């Protein structure tokens, strides 16, 4: 426990949710949880890739023998070469520079120019990895990882599981807070069919602490509610805006994962219950839409914020307009928002609530106190205007047609895949070295 003089000086530090490097309090806190870091479909056997997460470099690869995913340190301990430039041998990784070979646990097993005794004394760190629902999850903290969280609603139903993600050029916490800001919908997304004036006003908004984080809701004057669930430290479970005529509202799960302090990824899963015929029809439209989008929202956002374009000038068929709208709102705050200059109102109750939980946990971490264990129960489901998220089979839901395999579909626009791989592979970080 730190002394009183030091403890009195932490007020500015516990508000620093934004810095997520390995030695930062918020970075240390995030590293105590499992996070999605890559798409399974993008990880090709025999092709190691550089990976940057929370301002830290790694090497991610899929073994030739087992087909399993492995995550190890970024550089060879010999002379600091980038290990992703090397090659895979079985489930081992060989350095491009001098041929040092590391097995999947990180142990050096071969050094062509040295004697065998030296190799046994050298190792790089390996990190726990698990593939689930089309995503590669990793645990980047110290010691044994916590229990891997499962989401039965998304792995036990009949229909489509859509796997999505995008990169955004600002701090991850700005996107996280945006999810708990329902009042922006009527303005930022005012052209959407479910947006309306008054949604999320202060008198109808409520945020209640839960066993997982925050239950955030808005009640309309007619009594109908929209309820969303935030899970600590960076997860959101909601009924998302309509995106298809056969779906209406769809159930979605989001993670906001820092790449560095000014760039992050949103990984998402969309649960679309449907019979086989409807699922095929939806999937066909999704794949067609992937090819129609040929403008990267990240690039267009810069033009909008630089005053060179207006949103109304754009053809919505060529761009993901919802993402662009949120880009403009969030990046327009600055790459890292200046929260000291803010003036929060009553409609910002969700934002204030999640900040309070983060302050509590980072303060405990800083002082060496016990951290809270967060768990999601089956009662913590989203709802929107009378439609409630359907329970999974494990949570007591009614099964549909038995024996059907869950169809997992990549719905990322092709221009998005290119942008996010550059971001995840640390292209911007290397360019500034």
C-alpha angles and dihedrals in degrees: 000000000000120000122259094259092057094041090054090057098057100083094101092043098054089055091055099098091147104069109081105167117131095268099041118101093236090045091051090049095050090049089065090072138063114255135186108245107168145007115261091221091059095054105087121192113254095018113098115199134200113245129195118196127162092355091303129113125229140166117236123191144157117231121240093218105043101020087225124139119246132190123199139157121303100239141042111251090223102071103340099261118165105260095207088071089065130077142252124251110185102310093332129097123224122202117240094218106057103352100253107166126213126192122223092273091056096253114142108236103171138030110175095201097042138062119267095249092066094057092060089061095055130076140153124214120265124199131215112261133186131178115217134161094354095309134102110231124195138189110217101177134097125276127001115349121242120254110295109252116235127201106207093182088065100043102038113054140084114260142042128332107202115202116203143160144164139189122238126196100231140067115300094234092066090061092043091053092046089064090059092050106085094167092072092066096079091053110030092038097026092137092062116106093236097047117102139166113272099028110143098011115163099252093056098040125096136177120192125182113244137186087265101038125280134354103210120193145167124203119205122219088258090058097253115135140209111206125189130182124221118196122200129282106008112337130114129190117192149140101259131216117279113274103166136037091232095051114040107184115010129202113244139184120201136190125189109207122183119231089182133329094284101037134048146166129236110208115191143181123202119201112209114179108204143142118254096265094048092044091054091050092049093046092052091053091047093054091048090051092052090064097042093062106082101153118082108227090214091062095042091050090060090054091049094049090045090056095246097113140026123214091239089060092066131093103235090209091066098050142036095254097189091055091046091050090053090044091057093047097046103034087043087069088063129266085284114023119233100232093179088070095052128109108202122203136199092275088062093071092118092052092048092049097053091046089053092054091048091049090052095049098042090047090053091048092049091050095044094246125145115278124227120257111229120207132173118221127200091258092066099087131135126249137187126196095326098325112111126195108262114244120244121245092256089054093054099273123151111257120233122210108344126232098028118132118235109249111225112201130189106222100174114129109247092241087054093054091056093047095048096046090054088050096046092045090058098245093151093047092051092048091059098047 
